[in-house]
Amino acid sequence: MLGHIITGALVGPLVFDILRSTETVETFSRFGIASLLFIVGLGLSPKIIREVGKVSLIAGLGQIIFTTFFGFLIARFFDYDLVSSLYIAIALTFSSTIIVLKLLAERRDIEKLYGRISIGLLLVQDIAATIVLLLISTSAMDLVPVFIKGAILMLVLSFVSARILPKLSEFFSSSGEFLFLFSIGWGFGLATLFYYIGFSIEVGALLAGIALSFAPYSQEAASKLKPLRDFFLIMFFVLLGARFVIPDVRAVIPQAVAFSLFVLVGKPLVVLILMELLGYNRKTSLMSGLTVAQVSEFSLVIVLVGVQIGHIPNSILSFITLVGIIAIAASSYMVIGADKLYKLLKNYIGIFERKRPNKEFDILSSYDVVLFGCSRVGYDFIEAFKNLGQGFLCIDYDPKLVRQLTEEGVNCRYGDVEDVEFLLELNLHNAKMVICTIPDFEASKLLLDQVKQNPDVIVIMVSYSIEDSLKLYEHGADYIIMPHFIGSAVIAEMVGRLGFDIAHFGREREKHVKYLKERKRLGHTHPKFEV
């Protein structure tokens, strides 16, 4: 993000002034904003909101209220007018979902208690930012007719999402390419529809994402769209940099320093105090607070919309961008070095900590075994590990199979083994065993690269090629199943064990017939099912 903004400043009028097609860049940037908000909407499912608990709601709302209040006072102290002060205060309130998730993934802390609370705080902020963006984008219109139209459209979309899309989920998710195209069509199509009834494209994209968030493949759709989002967001940040013009730099340096300190120190301090008052220990409170110490891409969108509408001058956008650059750079190092910061500050930050804090625990992925690919070869592993209950997780790309196994009481989740961000969320390095029955070399190698960061995890894979099997062994696989060879080996062992006793073969025959009928019931009738 910082690099793209600086690039925009270099090619813009501030330095070289070589950017000519600003209209094209602006069009691409709006695609980026719409993609970002669509993906944010996909993550705003009420199911996820319920999971984060009341602490994220209380701390999130408290942080928004206090940060907005004190930010407004600081802006007024520097003689900004009422509207500009309000925009500045709101912009500094929100934190970057993209940056925080990336940093938590790099620290492998997404599933830790403070990581889950931080994600909850971000979700609360996203919902608040949605409301702000909605109010800003419709402020110049008659709100009542627009909101009535929007409410009717959302009711229709809710019905479609709850009743129609689930029945079509198998069709949409049968192909990664088709899911990608459907997601683009749904997101941009509904964004355009909301635009025609009076909302902004940005709000329309966000509401389109929320409508699709109930679908079982919503997270996979978000994953497919992230490369597109990242590409177009580059244009957004380049455009911000190109518009970065501050006539008197010396005059704004004290303000930039003051607001940057407010973001880097004030926001974490508010969250720290609220968390300790809620009964969490000082370490969890500090770690949660540090994750909100930056300016959000959502904030830049809100300020940009304010500039486009005419509420505030372009200089406010440039100023918030400057503060954002400083805060994003500093907060990234703060989160990465959070453990060292805690050691330095632990004796000074327990003022509001209770004598007996809440009993805390990290919500780590407690899966002993993770299975990728639940059909055919995977079925036998499911039967073998069913007794592990929640300690056994199945991952499959077939929504029909996921739904069927879930109904049977198997802990199953829809996902793609080639989605790196999805693999990071699973914290596979905490498992005891990972099994992949997908006979694709590149997918298997990618999975190995993630899992074998902990060499103690046992990894079992499937391959149809001797050459690929040897390469996977070189990359750290512990055992490779080769169905074409293992079948004959098992039969040879059985012949040696049973000899010429036809009664023994009869009993084996009955067990095999029963086994095949069960596999037929599940639809495992042809080798192509696995491929």
Residue pairs with C-beta under 8 A, 6 or more apart in sequence:
1 96
1 98
1 99
1 237
1 297
1 328
2 325
2 328
2 329
4 233
4 234
4 237
4 238
4 241
5 237
5 238
5 240
5 241
5 244
5 321
5 324
5 325
6 241
6 325
7 238
7 241
8 19
8 237
8 238
8 239
8 240
8 241
8 242
8 243
8 244
9 15
9 241
9 242
9 244
10 16
10 241
11 17
11 18
11 19
11 238
11 241
11 242
12 19
12 241
12 242
12 243
12 244
12 245
13 242
13 245
14 242
14 244
14 245
19 25
19 242
22 239
22 242
25 235
25 238
25 239
25 242
26 239
28 232
28 235
28 236
29 232
29 233
29 235
29 236
29 238
29 239
30 201
30 202
31 232
31 235
32 229
32 231
32 232
32 233
32 234
32 235
32 236
33 201
33 202
33 205
33 233
33 236
33 301
34 187
34 188
34 191
34 201
34 202
34 204
34 205
35 187
35 205
35 225
35 228
35 229
35 232
35 233
36 229
36 233
36 297
36 301
37 202
37 203
37 205
37 206
37 209
37 301
38 187
38 191
38 205
38 206
38 208
38 209
38 225
39 209
39 222
39 225
39 226
39 229
40 97
40 126
40 206
40 209
40 298
41 205
41 206
41 207
41 208
41 209
41 210
41 211
41 212
41 213
42 209
42 210
42 212
42 213
42 218
42 219
42 221
42 222
43 123
43 126
43 209
43 213
43 219
43 222
44 123
44 126
44 127
44 130
44 209
44 210
44 213
45 210
45 213
45 214
45 218
48 123
49 123
49 127
51 116
51 120
52 116
52 117
52 119
52 120
52 123
53 117
53 120
55 117
55 120
55 275
55 278
55 280
56 117
56 119
56 120
56 121
56 123
56 124
57 120
57 124
58 274
58 278
59 117
59 121
59 271
59 274
59 275
59 278
59 288
60 120
60 121
60 123
60 124
60 125
60 128
61 124
61 128
62 270
62 274
63 93
63 121
63 267
63 270
63 271
63 274
63 292
64 93
64 124
64 125
64 128
66 270
67 89
67 92
67 93
67 266
67 267
67 270
68 89
68 90
68 93
69 89
70 89
70 262
70 266
71 88
71 89
71 90
71 92
71 93
71 259
71 262
72 85
72 86
72 88
72 89
74 89
74 258
74 259
74 262
75 84
75 85
75 88
75 89
76 82
76 85
78 255
78 258
80 88
83 311
83 312
84 312
84 313
84 316
87 302
87 303
87 306
87 311
87 312
87 316
88 259
88 316
88 319
88 320
90 132
90 299
90 302
91 295
91 299
91 300
91 302
91 303
91 320
92 259
92 262
92 263
92 267
92 295
92 299
92 320
92 323
93 125
93 128
93 267
93 299
94 125
94 128
94 129
94 295
94 296
94 298
94 299
94 302
95 121
95 122
95 125
95 267
95 291
95 292
95 293
95 294
95 295
95 296
96 294
96 295
96 296
96 297
96 298
96 328
97 122
97 125
97 126
97 296
97 297
97 298
98 297
99 294
99 328
99 331
99 332
100 118
100 119
100 122
100 291
100 292
100 294
100 335
101 110
101 119
101 122
103 291
103 332
103 335
103 336
104 110
104 115
104 118
104 119
104 291
104 335
105 421
105 424
105 425
106 336
107 335
107 336
107 338
108 424
108 427
108 429
109 115
109 287
110 116
110 119
110 424
110 425
110 427
111 362
111 363
111 364
111 365
111 425
111 427
112 362
112 363
112 364
113 284
113 360
113 361
113 362
113 363
114 283
114 284
114 287
114 288
114 291
116 363
117 275
117 284
117 288
118 287
118 288
118 291
118 292
121 271
121 288
121 291
121 292
122 292
125 292
125 296
125 298
126 298
129 296
129 298
129 299
129 302
130 203
130 206
132 302
133 200
133 202
133 203
133 206
133 298
133 301
133 302
133 305
134 199
134 203
136 302
136 305
136 306
136 309
136 311
137 199
137 200
137 202
137 203
137 305
137 309
138 146
138 147
138 198
138 199
138 200
139 309
139 311
140 309
141 198
145 198
146 197
146 198
146 199
149 197
149 198
150 194
150 197
150 198
150 199
150 207
153 193
153 194
153 197
154 207
154 211
157 190
157 207
157 208
157 211
158 211
160 211
161 211
161 212
161 214
161 215
162 214
165 172
165 212
165 214
165 215
166 215
166 216
169 215
169 216
169 217
169 399
170 398
170 399
170 400
172 178
172 179
172 182
172 215
172 217
173 179
173 216
173 217
173 220
173 397
173 398
173 399
173 414
176 224
176 416
179 217
179 220
179 221
179 224
180 221
180 224
180 225
182 221
183 212
183 221
183 224
183 225
184 225
184 228
186 208
186 212
187 205
187 208
187 209
187 212
187 225
188 205
189 208
190 204
190 205
190 207
190 208
190 211
191 201
191 202
191 204
191 205
191 208
192 201
192 204
193 204
194 200
194 201
194 203
194 204
194 207
194 208
195 201
195 204
199 207
200 305
202 301
202 305
212 218
212 221
215 221
216 399
216 402
216 403
216 414
217 399
217 414
219 414
219 415
219 422
220 414
220 415
220 416
220 419
223 416
223 419
223 421
223 422
226 421
233 297
236 297
236 300
240 300
240 304
240 317
240 321
241 321
243 314
243 317
243 318
243 321
244 318
244 321
244 322
245 314
245 315
245 318
246 252
246 315
246 318
246 319
246 322
247 315
252 319
252 322
255 319
256 319
256 322
256 323
256 326
259 323
260 323
260 326
260 327
260 330
263 293
263 294
263 295
263 323
263 327
263 331
264 293
264 327
264 330
264 331
264 334
265 293
267 289
267 292
267 293
268 286
268 289
268 290
268 292
268 293
269 289
270 289
271 285
271 288
271 289
271 292
272 282
272 285
272 286
272 288
272 289
272 349
272 352
273 285
273 352
275 284
275 285
275 288
275 289
276 282
276 285
276 350
276 351
276 352
276 353
276 354
277 352
278 358
279 354
279 357
279 358
280 288
280 357
280 358
280 360
281 353
281 357
281 358
281 360
282 342
282 346
282 349
282 350
282 353
283 342
283 346
284 360
285 349
285 353
286 338
286 341
286 342
286 345
286 346
286 349
287 338
287 342
290 331
290 334
290 335
290 338
290 341
291 335
293 327
293 330
293 331
293 334
293 335
294 324
294 327
294 328
294 331
294 332
295 320
295 323
295 324
295 327
295 328
299 320
299 324
300 317
300 320
300 321
300 324
303 312
303 316
303 317
303 320
304 317
306 312
306 316
307 313
307 314
307 316
307 317
334 341
364 427
364 430
365 393
365 426
365 427
365 428
365 430
365 431
366 390
366 391
366 430
367 390
367 391
367 392
367 393
367 426
367 430
367 431
368 388
368 391
368 392
368 431
368 432
368 433
369 381
369 385
369 388
369 391
369 392
369 393
369 431
369 432
369 433
369 434
369 435
370 392
370 393
370 395
370 426
370 428
370 431
370 433
370 434
370 435
371 378
371 381
371 382
371 385
371 392
371 393
371 394
371 395
371 435
371 436
371 437
372 378
372 395
372 396
372 417
372 434
372 435
372 436
372 437
372 438
372 447
373 395
373 396
373 417
373 436
373 437
373 438
373 462
373 530
374 382
374 394
374 395
374 396
374 398
374 401
374 402
374 405
374 412
374 437
375 396
375 398
375 401
375 437
375 522
375 523
375 524
375 529
375 530
376 437
376 519
376 524
376 527
376 529
376 530
377 437
377 462
377 481
377 483
377 530
378 394
378 396
378 435
378 437
379 519
379 522
379 524
381 435
381 437
382 394
382 405
382 410
385 392
386 392
386 410
389 411
390 411
392 410
392 411
393 411
393 412
393 413
393 426
394 402
394 405
394 410
394 411
394 412
394 413
395 412
395 413
395 414
395 415
395 417
395 426
396 402
396 405
396 412
396 414
396 415
397 414
397 415
397 416
397 417
399 414
402 412
402 413
402 414
404 522
405 412
406 412
415 422
416 422
417 423
417 436
417 438
417 443
417 446
417 447
418 442
418 443
418 446
420 446
420 450
423 446
423 447
423 450
424 450
428 434
428 447
428 450
428 451
428 457
429 450
429 451
429 453
429 454
429 457
430 454
431 451
431 457
432 457
432 458
433 457
433 458
433 459
433 460
434 447
434 451
434 457
434 458
434 459
434 460
435 459
435 460
435 461
436 443
436 444
436 447
436 459
436 460
436 461
436 462
437 461
437 462
437 481
437 530
438 444
438 462
439 462
439 463
439 464
439 530
439 531
441 463
441 465
441 468
441 471
441 472
444 461
444 463
444 468
444 472
444 477
445 471
445 472
445 475
447 459
447 461
448 459
448 461
448 472
448 475
448 476
448 477
449 475
451 457
451 459
452 459
452 475
452 476
455 476
458 478
458 479
459 476
459 477
459 478
459 479
460 477
460 478
460 479
460 480
460 481
461 472
461 477
461 479
461 480
461 481
462 480
462 481
462 482
462 483
463 469
463 472
463 480
463 481
463 482
464 482
464 483
464 484
466 482
469 480
469 482
472 480
473 480
494 508
498 504
498 505
498 508
519 525
523 529
